[in-house]
Amino acid sequence: MWQQLCTTYNYIMLVWQRRGYLTADEYNYKNQIYQLLIGMNNQKMIVDQQLSDEMMKHLIKMVVKSK
């Protein structure tokens, strides 16, 4: 889904570059896609942090057990 949204967003930006403007619908669609991408990125950062925390917990357990 990330790739599809990025591809669509990039296409809209290419249209804007070539044409020099976006219609109101295109502009709204671009903003909606951008907000989805930001939301997905924020969610990914949360999941990455949770995974990092879990890995650190397991690593600490392994270090404590080895002593």
PyMOL Python script that loads the backbone (N, CA, C, O; Angstrom):
from pymol import cmd

cmd.read_pdbstr("""\
ATOM      1  N   MET A   1       0.823  -1.182   0.000  1.00  0.00           N
ATOM      2  CA  MET A   1       0.000   0.000   0.000  1.00  0.00           C
ATOM      3  C   MET A   1       0.877   1.260   0.000  1.00  0.00           C
ATOM      4  O   MET A   1       0.572   2.244  -0.673  1.00  0.00           O
ATOM      5  N   TRP A   2       1.971   1.207   0.768  1.00  0.00           N
ATOM      6  CA  TRP A   2       2.900   2.340   0.817  1.00  0.00           C
ATOM      7  C   TRP A   2       3.390   2.683  -0.582  1.00  0.00           C
ATOM      8  O   TRP A   2       3.394   3.848  -0.980  1.00  0.00           O
ATOM      9  N   GLN A   3       3.805   1.657  -1.329  1.00  0.00           N
ATOM     10  CA  GLN A   3       4.331   1.892  -2.679  1.00  0.00           C
ATOM     11  C   GLN A   3       3.263   2.471  -3.600  1.00  0.00           C
ATOM     12  O   GLN A   3       3.543   3.370  -4.392  1.00  0.00           O
ATOM     13  N   GLN A   4       2.053   1.963  -3.496  1.00  0.00           N
ATOM     14  CA  GLN A   4       0.968   2.463  -4.340  1.00  0.00           C
ATOM     15  C   GLN A   4       0.687   3.936  -4.040  1.00  0.00           C
ATOM     16  O   GLN A   4       0.510   4.741  -4.954  1.00  0.00           O
ATOM     17  N   LEU A   5       0.647   4.277  -2.758  1.00  0.00           N
ATOM     18  CA  LEU A   5       0.393   5.667  -2.393  1.00  0.00           C
ATOM     19  C   LEU A   5       1.531   6.575  -2.852  1.00  0.00           C
ATOM     20  O   LEU A   5       1.290   7.671  -3.358  1.00  0.00           O
ATOM     21  N   CYS A   6       2.761   6.123  -2.677  1.00  0.00           N
ATOM     22  CA  CYS A   6       3.909   6.927  -3.117  1.00  0.00           C
ATOM     23  C   CYS A   6       3.891   7.109  -4.636  1.00  0.00           C
ATOM     24  O   CYS A   6       4.153   8.203  -5.136  1.00  0.00           O
ATOM     25  N   THR A   7       3.586   6.048  -5.360  1.00  0.00           N
ATOM     26  CA  THR A   7       3.525   6.126  -6.815  1.00  0.00           C
ATOM     27  C   THR A   7       2.444   7.115  -7.261  1.00  0.00           C
ATOM     28  O   THR A   7       2.671   7.934  -8.151  1.00  0.00           O
ATOM     29  N   THR A   8       1.285   7.032  -6.642  1.00  0.00           N
ATOM     30  CA  THR A   8       0.195   7.943  -6.994  1.00  0.00           C
ATOM     31  C   THR A   8       0.556   9.380  -6.644  1.00  0.00           C
ATOM     32  O   THR A   8       0.318  10.296  -7.431  1.00  0.00           O
ATOM     33  N   TYR A   9       1.135   9.576  -5.453  1.00  0.00           N
ATOM     34  CA  TYR A   9       1.539  10.922  -5.036  1.00  0.00           C
ATOM     35  C   TYR A   9       2.573  11.486  -6.004  1.00  0.00           C
ATOM     36  O   TYR A   9       2.473  12.640  -6.422  1.00  0.00           O
ATOM     37  N   ASN A  10       3.560  10.677  -6.356  1.00  0.00           N
ATOM     38  CA  ASN A  10       4.589  11.134  -7.291  1.00  0.00           C
ATOM     39  C   ASN A  10       4.002  11.464  -8.660  1.00  0.00           C
ATOM     40  O   ASN A  10       4.437  12.415  -9.310  1.00  0.00           O
ATOM     41  N   TYR A  11       3.024  10.687  -9.097  1.00  0.00           N
ATOM     42  CA  TYR A  11       2.372  10.954 -10.374  1.00  0.00           C
ATOM     43  C   TYR A  11       1.653  12.307 -10.337  1.00  0.00           C
ATOM     44  O   TYR A  11       1.760  13.101 -11.271  1.00  0.00           O
ATOM     45  N   ILE A  12       0.926  12.556  -9.257  1.00  0.00           N
ATOM     46  CA  ILE A  12       0.224  13.837  -9.133  1.00  0.00           C
ATOM     47  C   ILE A  12       1.225  14.991  -9.124  1.00  0.00           C
ATOM     48  O   ILE A  12       0.979  16.033  -9.731  1.00  0.00           O
ATOM     49  N   MET A  13       2.336  14.810  -8.447  1.00  0.00           N
ATOM     50  CA  MET A  13       3.351  15.865  -8.417  1.00  0.00           C
ATOM     51  C   MET A  13       3.967  16.068  -9.802  1.00  0.00           C
ATOM     52  O   MET A  13       4.314  17.191 -10.167  1.00  0.00           O
ATOM     53  N   LEU A  14       4.102  15.001 -10.562  1.00  0.00           N
ATOM     54  CA  LEU A  14       4.614  15.108 -11.931  1.00  0.00           C
ATOM     55  C   LEU A  14       3.620  15.878 -12.814  1.00  0.00           C
ATOM     56  O   LEU A  14       4.013  16.711 -13.631  1.00  0.00           O
ATOM     57  N   VAL A  15       2.337  15.584 -12.632  1.00  0.00           N
ATOM     58  CA  VAL A  15       1.299  16.316 -13.368  1.00  0.00           C
ATOM     59  C   VAL A  15       1.400  17.790 -13.036  1.00  0.00           C
ATOM     60  O   VAL A  15       1.343  18.632 -13.933  1.00  0.00           O
ATOM     61  N   TRP A  16       1.550  18.117 -11.760  1.00  0.00           N
ATOM     62  CA  TRP A  16       1.666  19.515 -11.329  1.00  0.00           C
ATOM     63  C   TRP A  16       2.889  20.185 -11.949  1.00  0.00           C
ATOM     64  O   TRP A  16       2.822  21.329 -12.398  1.00  0.00           O
ATOM     65  N   GLN A  17       4.020  19.449 -11.970  1.00  0.00           N
ATOM     66  CA  GLN A  17       5.244  19.998 -12.566  1.00  0.00           C
ATOM     67  C   GLN A  17       5.053  20.294 -14.049  1.00  0.00           C
ATOM     68  O   GLN A  17       5.433  21.360 -14.533  1.00  0.00           O
ATOM     69  N   ARG A  18       4.468  19.353 -14.753  1.00  0.00           N
ATOM     70  CA  ARG A  18       4.315  19.505 -16.200  1.00  0.00           C
ATOM     71  C   ARG A  18       3.253  20.527 -16.585  1.00  0.00           C
ATOM     72  O   ARG A  18       3.445  21.331 -17.498  1.00  0.00           O
ATOM     73  N   ARG A  19       2.131  20.482 -15.874  1.00  0.00           N
ATOM     74  CA  ARG A  19       1.014  21.345 -16.217  1.00  0.00           C
ATOM     75  C   ARG A  19       1.147  22.722 -15.558  1.00  0.00           C
ATOM     76  O   ARG A  19       0.699  23.734 -16.098  1.00  0.00           O
ATOM     77  N   GLY A  20       1.772  22.729 -14.383  1.00  0.00           N
ATOM     78  CA  GLY A  20       1.936  23.988 -13.665  1.00  0.00           C
ATOM     79  C   GLY A  20       0.832  24.270 -12.660  1.00  0.00           C
ATOM     80  O   GLY A  20       0.889  25.270 -11.943  1.00  0.00           O
ATOM     81  N   TYR A  21      -0.166  23.410 -12.598  1.00  0.00           N
ATOM     82  CA  TYR A  21      -1.249  23.595 -11.633  1.00  0.00           C
ATOM     83  C   TYR A  21      -1.956  22.249 -11.422  1.00  0.00           C
ATOM     84  O   TYR A  21      -1.790  21.316 -12.208  1.00  0.00           O
ATOM     85  N   LEU A  22      -2.735  22.171 -10.361  1.00  0.00           N
ATOM     86  CA  LEU A  22      -3.588  21.021 -10.101  1.00  0.00           C
ATOM     87  C   LEU A  22      -5.023  21.501 -10.008  1.00  0.00           C
ATOM     88  O   LEU A  22      -5.289  22.602  -9.525  1.00  0.00           O
ATOM     89  N   THR A  23      -5.941  20.679 -10.468  1.00  0.00           N
ATOM     90  CA  THR A  23      -7.349  21.009 -10.280  1.00  0.00           C
ATOM     91  C   THR A  23      -7.661  20.882  -8.789  1.00  0.00           C
ATOM     92  O   THR A  23      -6.869  20.326  -8.028  1.00  0.00           O
ATOM     93  N   ALA A  24      -8.802  21.393  -8.383  1.00  0.00           N
ATOM     94  CA  ALA A  24      -9.200  21.314  -6.972  1.00  0.00           C
ATOM     95  C   ALA A  24      -9.287  19.865  -6.507  1.00  0.00           C
ATOM     96  O   ALA A  24      -8.864  19.536  -5.399  1.00  0.00           O
ATOM     97  N   ASP A  25      -9.836  18.998  -7.359  1.00  0.00           N
ATOM     98  CA  ASP A  25      -9.935  17.580  -7.005  1.00  0.00           C
ATOM     99  C   ASP A  25      -8.554  16.944  -6.879  1.00  0.00           C
ATOM    100  O   ASP A  25      -8.299  16.189  -5.941  1.00  0.00           O
ATOM    101  N   GLU A  26      -7.672  17.246  -7.813  1.00  0.00           N
ATOM    102  CA  GLU A  26      -6.316  16.704  -7.754  1.00  0.00           C
ATOM    103  C   GLU A  26      -5.590  17.189  -6.509  1.00  0.00           C
ATOM    104  O   GLU A  26      -4.888  16.422  -5.850  1.00  0.00           O
ATOM    105  N   TYR A  27      -5.761  18.462  -6.194  1.00  0.00           N
ATOM    106  CA  TYR A  27      -5.118  19.037  -5.019  1.00  0.00           C
ATOM    107  C   TYR A  27      -5.621  18.368  -3.738  1.00  0.00           C
ATOM    108  O   TYR A  27      -4.829  18.033  -2.858  1.00  0.00           O
ATOM    109  N   ASN A  28      -6.923  18.176  -3.638  1.00  0.00           N
ATOM    110  CA  ASN A  28      -7.493  17.500  -2.463  1.00  0.00           C
ATOM    111  C   ASN A  28      -7.016  16.058  -2.372  1.00  0.00           C
ATOM    112  O   ASN A  28      -6.689  15.576  -1.287  1.00  0.00           O
ATOM    113  N   TYR A  29      -6.975  15.376  -3.496  1.00  0.00           N
ATOM    114  CA  TYR A  29      -6.510  13.996  -3.545  1.00  0.00           C
ATOM    115  C   TYR A  29      -5.050  13.914  -3.114  1.00  0.00           C
ATOM    116  O   TYR A  29      -4.669  13.016  -2.363  1.00  0.00           O
ATOM    117  N   LYS A  30      -4.230  14.856  -3.594  1.00  0.00           N
ATOM    118  CA  LYS A  30      -2.815  14.900  -3.210  1.00  0.00           C
ATOM    119  C   LYS A  30      -2.679  15.066  -1.703  1.00  0.00           C
ATOM    120  O   LYS A  30      -1.870  14.391  -1.067  1.00  0.00           O
ATOM    121  N   ASN A  31      -3.475  15.971  -1.136  1.00  0.00           N
ATOM    122  CA  ASN A  31      -3.415  16.201   0.305  1.00  0.00           C
ATOM    123  C   ASN A  31      -3.863  14.981   1.104  1.00  0.00           C
ATOM    124  O   ASN A  31      -3.283  14.669   2.145  1.00  0.00           O
ATOM    125  N   GLN A  32      -4.891  14.294   0.620  1.00  0.00           N
ATOM    126  CA  GLN A  32      -5.353  13.085   1.309  1.00  0.00           C
ATOM    127  C   GLN A  32      -4.277  12.003   1.288  1.00  0.00           C
ATOM    128  O   GLN A  32      -4.025  11.348   2.299  1.00  0.00           O
ATOM    129  N   ILE A  33      -3.651  11.823   0.139  1.00  0.00           N
ATOM    130  CA  ILE A  33      -2.583  10.826   0.034  1.00  0.00           C
ATOM    131  C   ILE A  33      -1.421  11.203   0.952  1.00  0.00           C
ATOM    132  O   ILE A  33      -0.862  10.350   1.641  1.00  0.00           O
ATOM    133  N   TYR A  34      -1.065  12.487   0.954  1.00  0.00           N
ATOM    134  CA  TYR A  34       0.028  12.957   1.802  1.00  0.00           C
ATOM    135  C   TYR A  34      -0.278  12.683   3.276  1.00  0.00           C
ATOM    136  O   TYR A  34       0.599  12.233   4.014  1.00  0.00           O
ATOM    137  N   GLN A  35      -1.502  12.946   3.708  1.00  0.00           N
ATOM    138  CA  GLN A  35      -1.886  12.685   5.093  1.00  0.00           C
ATOM    139  C   GLN A  35      -1.830  11.188   5.411  1.00  0.00           C
ATOM    140  O   GLN A  35      -1.419  10.800   6.505  1.00  0.00           O
ATOM    141  N   LEU A  36      -2.241  10.354   4.466  1.00  0.00           N
ATOM    142  CA  LEU A  36      -2.143   8.906   4.662  1.00  0.00           C
ATOM    143  C   LEU A  36      -0.684   8.475   4.804  1.00  0.00           C
ATOM    144  O   LEU A  36      -0.354   7.655   5.662  1.00  0.00           O
ATOM    145  N   LEU A  37       0.180   9.027   3.963  1.00  0.00           N
ATOM    146  CA  LEU A  37       1.598   8.684   4.034  1.00  0.00           C
ATOM    147  C   LEU A  37       2.201   9.115   5.366  1.00  0.00           C
ATOM    148  O   LEU A  37       2.992   8.377   5.955  1.00  0.00           O
ATOM    149  N   ILE A  38       1.838  10.292   5.842  1.00  0.00           N
ATOM    150  CA  ILE A  38       2.333  10.753   7.143  1.00  0.00           C
ATOM    151  C   ILE A  38       1.840   9.823   8.250  1.00  0.00           C
ATOM    152  O   ILE A  38       2.611   9.434   9.127  1.00  0.00           O
ATOM    153  N   GLY A  39       0.570   9.474   8.206  1.00  0.00           N
ATOM    154  CA  GLY A  39       0.006   8.569   9.207  1.00  0.00           C
ATOM    155  C   GLY A  39       0.670   7.207   9.193  1.00  0.00           C
ATOM    156  O   GLY A  39       0.973   6.646  10.246  1.00  0.00           O
ATOM    157  N   MET A  40       0.895   6.679   8.008  1.00  0.00           N
ATOM    158  CA  MET A  40       1.552   5.376   7.900  1.00  0.00           C
ATOM    159  C   MET A  40       2.984   5.447   8.412  1.00  0.00           C
ATOM    160  O   MET A  40       3.454   4.528   9.084  1.00  0.00           O
ATOM    161  N   ASN A  41       3.671   6.529   8.097  1.00  0.00           N
ATOM    162  CA  ASN A  41       5.042   6.693   8.564  1.00  0.00           C
ATOM    163  C   ASN A  41       5.086   6.804  10.085  1.00  0.00           C
ATOM    164  O   ASN A  41       5.958   6.216  10.724  1.00  0.00           O
ATOM    165  N   ASN A  42       4.156   7.551  10.666  1.00  0.00           N
ATOM    166  CA  ASN A  42       4.094   7.669  12.120  1.00  0.00           C
ATOM    167  C   ASN A  42       3.814   6.319  12.767  1.00  0.00           C
ATOM    168  O   ASN A  42       4.407   5.981  13.792  1.00  0.00           O
ATOM    169  N   GLN A  43       2.915   5.554  12.172  1.00  0.00           N
ATOM    170  CA  GLN A  43       2.603   4.224  12.693  1.00  0.00           C
ATOM    171  C   GLN A  43       3.821   3.313  12.595  1.00  0.00           C
ATOM    172  O   GLN A  43       4.090   2.533  13.509  1.00  0.00           O
ATOM    173  N   LYS A  44       4.549   3.408  11.503  1.00  0.00           N
ATOM    174  CA  LYS A  44       5.761   2.602  11.325  1.00  0.00           C
ATOM    175  C   LYS A  44       6.792   2.950  12.398  1.00  0.00           C
ATOM    176  O   LYS A  44       7.454   2.066  12.942  1.00  0.00           O
ATOM    177  N   MET A  45       6.922   4.241  12.698  1.00  0.00           N
ATOM    178  CA  MET A  45       7.877   4.656  13.718  1.00  0.00           C
ATOM    179  C   MET A  45       7.496   4.092  15.083  1.00  0.00           C
ATOM    180  O   MET A  45       8.371   3.689  15.849  1.00  0.00           O
ATOM    181  N   ILE A  46       6.207   4.060  15.392  1.00  0.00           N
ATOM    182  CA  ILE A  46       5.739   3.497  16.663  1.00  0.00           C
ATOM    183  C   ILE A  46       6.046   2.007  16.724  1.00  0.00           C
ATOM    184  O   ILE A  46       6.557   1.512  17.728  1.00  0.00           O
ATOM    185  N   VAL A  47       5.733   1.299  15.649  1.00  0.00           N
ATOM    186  CA  VAL A  47       5.992  -0.149  15.609  1.00  0.00           C
ATOM    187  C   VAL A  47       7.495  -0.426  15.702  1.00  0.00           C
ATOM    188  O   VAL A  47       7.916  -1.329  16.424  1.00  0.00           O
ATOM    189  N   ASP A  48       8.297   0.346  14.978  1.00  0.00           N
ATOM    190  CA  ASP A  48       9.752   0.177  15.044  1.00  0.00           C
ATOM    191  C   ASP A  48      10.261   0.385  16.465  1.00  0.00           C
ATOM    192  O   ASP A  48      11.123  -0.361  16.930  1.00  0.00           O
ATOM    193  N   GLN A  49       9.735   1.393  17.156  1.00  0.00           N
ATOM    194  CA  GLN A  49      10.155   1.663  18.537  1.00  0.00           C
ATOM    195  C   GLN A  49       9.741   0.520  19.453  1.00  0.00           C
ATOM    196  O   GLN A  49      10.513   0.113  20.320  1.00  0.00           O
ATOM    197  N   GLN A  50       8.530  -0.004  19.271  1.00  0.00           N
ATOM    198  CA  GLN A  50       8.070  -1.126  20.080  1.00  0.00           C
ATOM    199  C   GLN A  50       8.934  -2.361  19.850  1.00  0.00           C
ATOM    200  O   GLN A  50       9.284  -3.067  20.796  1.00  0.00           O
ATOM    201  N   LEU A  51       9.275  -2.617  18.586  1.00  0.00           N
ATOM    202  CA  LEU A  51      10.144  -3.759  18.290  1.00  0.00           C
ATOM    203  C   LEU A  51      11.524  -3.572  18.902  1.00  0.00           C
ATOM    204  O   LEU A  51      12.106  -4.511  19.445  1.00  0.00           O
ATOM    205  N   SER A  52      12.034  -2.366  18.810  1.00  0.00           N
ATOM    206  CA  SER A  52      13.338  -2.066  19.399  1.00  0.00           C
ATOM    207  C   SER A  52      13.303  -2.271  20.910  1.00  0.00           C
ATOM    208  O   SER A  52      14.231  -2.847  21.478  1.00  0.00           O
ATOM    209  N   ASP A  53      12.250  -1.809  21.557  1.00  0.00           N
ATOM    210  CA  ASP A  53      12.102  -1.991  23.004  1.00  0.00           C
ATOM    211  C   ASP A  53      12.056  -3.470  23.373  1.00  0.00           C
ATOM    212  O   ASP A  53      12.695  -3.899  24.334  1.00  0.00           O
ATOM    213  N   GLU A  54      11.292  -4.247  22.602  1.00  0.00           N
ATOM    214  CA  GLU A  54      11.190  -5.685  22.871  1.00  0.00           C
ATOM    215  C   GLU A  54      12.541  -6.383  22.683  1.00  0.00           C
ATOM    216  O   GLU A  54      12.925  -7.239  23.480  1.00  0.00           O
ATOM    217  N   MET A  55      13.250  -6.004  21.623  1.00  0.00           N
ATOM    218  CA  MET A  55      14.565  -6.616  21.386  1.00  0.00           C
ATOM    219  C   MET A  55      15.515  -6.260  22.522  1.00  0.00           C
ATOM    220  O   MET A  55      16.299  -7.105  22.955  1.00  0.00           O
ATOM    221  N   MET A  56      15.458  -5.027  23.011  1.00  0.00           N
ATOM    222  CA  MET A  56      16.317  -4.615  24.105  1.00  0.00           C
ATOM    223  C   MET A  56      15.995  -5.403  25.366  1.00  0.00           C
ATOM    224  O   MET A  56      16.909  -5.806  26.086  1.00  0.00           O
ATOM    225  N   LYS A  57      14.724  -5.629  25.647  1.00  0.00           N
ATOM    226  CA  LYS A  57      14.319  -6.416  26.814  1.00  0.00           C
ATOM    227  C   LYS A  57      14.895  -7.824  26.725  1.00  0.00           C
ATOM    228  O   LYS A  57      15.433  -8.344  27.703  1.00  0.00           O
ATOM    229  N   HIS A  58      14.781  -8.439  25.549  1.00  0.00           N
ATOM    230  CA  HIS A  58      15.299  -9.794  25.378  1.00  0.00           C
ATOM    231  C   HIS A  58      16.818  -9.819  25.477  1.00  0.00           C
ATOM    232  O   HIS A  58      17.389 -10.756  26.035  1.00  0.00           O
ATOM    233  N   LEU A  59      17.457  -8.825  24.955  1.00  0.00           N
ATOM    234  CA  LEU A  59      18.911  -8.743  25.039  1.00  0.00           C
ATOM    235  C   LEU A  59      19.354  -8.602  26.490  1.00  0.00           C
ATOM    236  O   LEU A  59      20.315  -9.244  26.915  1.00  0.00           O
ATOM    237  N   ILE A  60      18.663  -7.771  27.242  1.00  0.00           N
ATOM    238  CA  ILE A  60      19.000  -7.604  28.664  1.00  0.00           C
ATOM    239  C   ILE A  60      18.795  -8.914  29.412  1.00  0.00           C
ATOM    240  O   ILE A  60      19.626  -9.277  30.245  1.00  0.00           O
ATOM    241  N   LYS A  61      17.713  -9.629  29.137  1.00  0.00           N
ATOM    242  CA  LYS A  61      17.468 -10.923  29.756  1.00  0.00           C
ATOM    243  C   LYS A  61      18.591 -11.904  29.447  1.00  0.00           C
ATOM    244  O   LYS A  61      19.037 -12.649  30.320  1.00  0.00           O
ATOM    245  N   MET A  62      19.044 -11.897  28.196  1.00  0.00           N
ATOM    246  CA  MET A  62      20.117 -12.813  27.805  1.00  0.00           C
ATOM    247  C   MET A  62      21.413 -12.460  28.543  1.00  0.00           C
ATOM    248  O   MET A  62      22.137 -13.350  28.987  1.00  0.00           O
ATOM    249  N   VAL A  63      21.700 -11.175  28.672  1.00  0.00           N
ATOM    250  CA  VAL A  63      22.926 -10.739  29.349  1.00  0.00           C
ATOM    251  C   VAL A  63      22.848 -11.108  30.829  1.00  0.00           C
ATOM    252  O   VAL A  63      23.829 -11.591  31.395  1.00  0.00           O
ATOM    253  N   VAL A  64      21.701 -10.889  31.459  1.00  0.00           N
ATOM    254  CA  VAL A  64      21.530 -11.196  32.883  1.00  0.00           C
ATOM    255  C   VAL A  64      21.659 -12.690  33.114  1.00  0.00           C
ATOM    256  O   VAL A  64      22.279 -13.106  34.093  1.00  0.00           O
ATOM    257  N   LYS A  65      21.091 -13.507  32.241  1.00  0.00           N
ATOM    258  CA  LYS A  65      21.164 -14.962  32.374  1.00  0.00           C
ATOM    259  C   LYS A  65      22.585 -15.481  32.189  1.00  0.00           C
ATOM    260  O   LYS A  65      22.965 -16.479  32.802  1.00  0.00           O
ATOM    261  N   SER A  66      23.361 -14.822  31.362  1.00  0.00           N
ATOM    262  CA  SER A  66      24.718 -15.325  31.075  1.00  0.00           C
ATOM    263  C   SER A  66      25.686 -15.037  32.215  1.00  0.00           C
ATOM    264  O   SER A  66      26.793 -15.576  32.229  1.00  0.00           O
ATOM    265  N   LYS A  67      25.295 -14.201  33.167  1.00  0.00           N
ATOM    266  CA  LYS A  67      26.214 -13.865  34.267  1.00  0.00           C
ATOM    267  C   LYS A  67      26.103 -14.833  35.390  1.00  0.00           C
ATOM    268  O   LYS A  67      26.803 -14.698  36.393  1.00  0.00           O
TER     269      LYS A  67
END
""", "prot")
cmd.dss("prot")
cmd.show_as("cartoon", "prot")
cmd.util.cbc("prot")
cmd.orient("prot")
